Amino acid sequence: MSRVNSEKMRDIKIYTTNWCSYCNFAKRYFDEQGQPYEEINIEEEGISREEMMKIAGGMSVPQIVIDGKPIGGYDDLMSLVRAGEMLV
């Protein structure tokens, strides 16, 4: 996984549902970092989990995509943060 450059804004998409607490944790992380993101609520958009798998690489929520590269869910995001690879 390549290091995320902190000098530019990233293109971040977070695939969420209304009831997902981990989705809220991921959004809170990016909010605290001052990093904008696009939230795509799969329930409101009518995106099936199978479609999300094709788009984002996973069926659970949240699914986070940074600069077109799926990184996984909230736990994966926090692993990158702990490893120093998620600098925003």
ZIUR-V768513 format. One record per backbone hydrogen bond with DSSP energy under -1.0 kcal/mol. CO is the residue of the C=O (numbers start at 1). NH is the residue of the N-H. E is the energy in kcal/mol with one decimal. If there is no record, write none. Layout:
BEGIN
co=CO nh=NH e=E
co=CO nh=NH e=E
END
This chain:
BEGIN
co=11 nh=67 e=-3.1
co=12 nh=38 e=-3.0
co=13 nh=65 e=-2.8
co=14 nh=40 e=-2.9
co=15 nh=63 e=-1.3
co=16 nh=42 e=-2.7
co=20 nh=24 e=-1.4
co=21 nh=25 e=-2.1
co=22 nh=26 e=-2.2
co=23 nh=27 e=-2.4
co=24 nh=28 e=-2.5
co=25 nh=29 e=-2.3
co=26 nh=30 e=-2.1
co=27 nh=31 e=-2.6
co=28 nh=32 e=-2.8
co=29 nh=33 e=-1.6
co=30 nh=35 e=-2.7
co=31 nh=34 e=-1.2
co=38 nh=14 e=-2.8
co=40 nh=16 e=-2.3
co=41 nh=45 e=-2.3
co=42 nh=47 e=-2.2
co=48 nh=52 e=-2.4
co=49 nh=53 e=-2.0
co=50 nh=54 e=-1.5
co=51 nh=55 e=-2.1
co=52 nh=56 e=-3.8
co=53 nh=57 e=-1.4
co=63 nh=15 e=-3.1
co=64 nh=71 e=-3.0
co=65 nh=13 e=-2.6
co=66 nh=69 e=-2.0
co=69 nh=66 e=-2.4
co=72 nh=64 e=-3.1
co=73 nh=77 e=-2.3
co=74 nh=78 e=-2.7
co=75 nh=79 e=-1.9
co=76 nh=80 e=-2.0
co=77 nh=81 e=-2.1
co=78 nh=82 e=-2.7
co=79 nh=83 e=-1.8
co=80 nh=85 e=-2.5
co=80 nh=86 e=-1.1
co=81 nh=84 e=-1.4
co=85 nh=4 e=-1.6
END
